[in-house]
Amino acid sequence: MTTPTTTQFNYPNRMGRIILLSMEEVMGRNGVNAVLNLASLSSLVENYPPDNTSLGFPFSTVSNITEGMEHAYGPHGGRGLALRVGRACFNYGVRQYGTQLGLTEMAFRLLPLPAKLHAGAKAFAELFNKFTDQQVRVEEEDGKLLWHIERCPLCWERKTHDPVCHLAVGLLQEALYWVSGGKVFNVEEKTCIAAGDKTCTIVVDQSPIY
């Protein structure tokens, strides 16, 4: 672990609640409780944050949860679970934020796929930048979408050898599946702040695998 910073960054309580509900869907209530206890977050056991927009869910809590999954299930098992939790987070999140993002409007649904990917990525990034302390920048390079997380809660104050923001990868996988009407895309985290990189960068191939 690195030395904690004096500034505290947060997610809204609603997003913290979505993460915990998504974990419960994937690993059951007992699995969530085990991870929370392992991550020294027993205060959250049977006590999820309220469904409101207050910035009350610290990045350190998000990071401890994702690290706790790795400790509980091993690096490989934790990665698989985090991907599944990320996909579940999108499905919870689209119910909460879909109208706000404009993703449920007919005009968006009728866009051609490349335009949908760009509009969806931009709207998604704006959601994080506007309503959370997470900072995201999206760009395109060589036909790929690059999702740069410049301030990342998932690996906050961690030190690792490899990228560990698997929950964000799962979230984007499901977002792409939903936006494209059931197509599967290659999504891979190439760099990670925890591994010493400047950003957590997730690379999205804009052509679906199938």
Residue pairs with C-beta under 8 A, 6 or more apart in sequence:
1 157
1 158
1 159
2 157
2 158
2 159
4 60
4 157
5 157
8 58
8 59
8 60
9 58
9 59
9 133
9 134
9 151
9 153
9 156
10 55
10 56
10 57
10 58
10 59
10 132
10 133
11 55
11 57
11 58
11 59
11 62
11 132
11 133
11 134
11 153
12 52
12 53
12 54
12 55
12 56
12 57
12 131
12 132
13 49
13 50
13 51
13 52
13 53
13 54
13 55
13 56
13 57
14 49
14 51
14 52
14 53
14 96
15 57
15 93
15 132
16 48
16 49
16 56
16 57
16 61
16 62
17 48
17 49
17 50
17 51
17 57
18 89
18 92
18 93
18 96
19 62
19 65
19 85
19 89
19 167
20 32
20 44
20 48
20 49
21 48
21 88
21 92
22 85
22 86
22 88
22 89
22 91
22 92
23 31
23 32
23 35
23 65
23 69
23 85
23 88
24 31
24 32
25 88
26 81
26 84
26 85
26 88
27 35
27 81
27 85
31 72
33 45
33 46
34 72
35 65
35 68
35 69
35 72
36 42
36 44
36 45
36 65
36 68
37 45
38 68
38 71
38 72
39 64
39 65
39 67
39 68
39 71
40 64
41 61
41 64
41 65
41 68
44 61
49 56
49 57
53 131
55 132
55 133
59 133
59 134
59 152
59 153
59 156
60 156
60 157
62 153
62 154
62 156
63 153
63 154
63 155
63 156
63 157
63 158
66 78
66 82
66 154
66 155
66 164
66 165
66 166
66 167
67 158
67 164
69 78
69 81
69 82
69 85
70 78
70 79
70 82
70 164
71 78
72 78
73 80
73 81
78 166
79 166
82 166
82 167
82 170
83 166
83 167
83 169
83 170
83 173
84 170
85 167
85 170
86 166
86 167
86 168
86 169
86 170
86 171
86 172
86 173
86 174
87 170
87 171
87 173
87 174
88 174
89 167
89 170
89 171
89 174
90 170
90 171
90 174
90 175
90 178
91 174
91 178
93 171
94 101
94 103
94 104
94 178
97 127
98 104
100 127
101 120
101 123
101 124
101 127
102 108
102 119
102 123
103 120
103 123
103 178
103 179
108 116
108 119
108 120
111 119
113 180
113 183
114 206
116 179
116 180
117 145
117 176
117 179
117 180
117 204
117 206
118 140
118 145
120 175
120 179
121 138
121 145
121 147
121 204
122 138
124 136
124 175
125 136
125 137
125 138
125 147
128 134
128 135
128 136
129 135
129 136
132 153
133 151
133 153
134 149
134 151
134 152
134 153
135 149
135 150
135 151
136 147
136 148
136 149
136 150
137 148
137 150
137 199
138 145
138 146
138 147
138 148
139 145
139 146
139 148
140 146
143 205
143 206
143 207
144 203
144 204
144 205
144 206
145 203
145 204
145 206
146 201
146 202
146 203
146 204
147 168
147 172
147 201
147 202
147 203
147 204
148 199
148 200
148 201
149 165
149 168
149 193
149 199
149 200
149 201
149 202
150 198
150 199
152 165
152 168
152 192
152 193
152 199
152 200
154 164
154 165
154 167
154 168
154 200
155 164
155 165
155 192
155 193
155 194
155 200
158 164
158 194
159 194
159 196
160 192
160 194
160 195
161 195
162 192
162 195
163 189
163 190
163 191
163 192
163 194
163 195
163 200
164 192
164 194
164 195
165 189
165 192
165 194
165 200
165 202
166 189
168 189
168 200
168 202
169 187
169 188
169 189
169 202
172 187
172 202
172 204
173 184
173 185
173 187
176 183
176 184
176 185
176 187
176 204
177 183
177 184
177 185
180 208
183 208
183 209
183 210
184 208
184 209
184 210
185 204
185 205
185 206
185 207
185 208
185 209
186 204
186 205
186 209
187 202
187 203
187 204
187 205
188 202
188 203
189 200
189 201
189 202
189 203
190 201
190 202
190 203
191 197
191 198
191 199
191 200
191 201
192 200
193 199
193 200
194 200
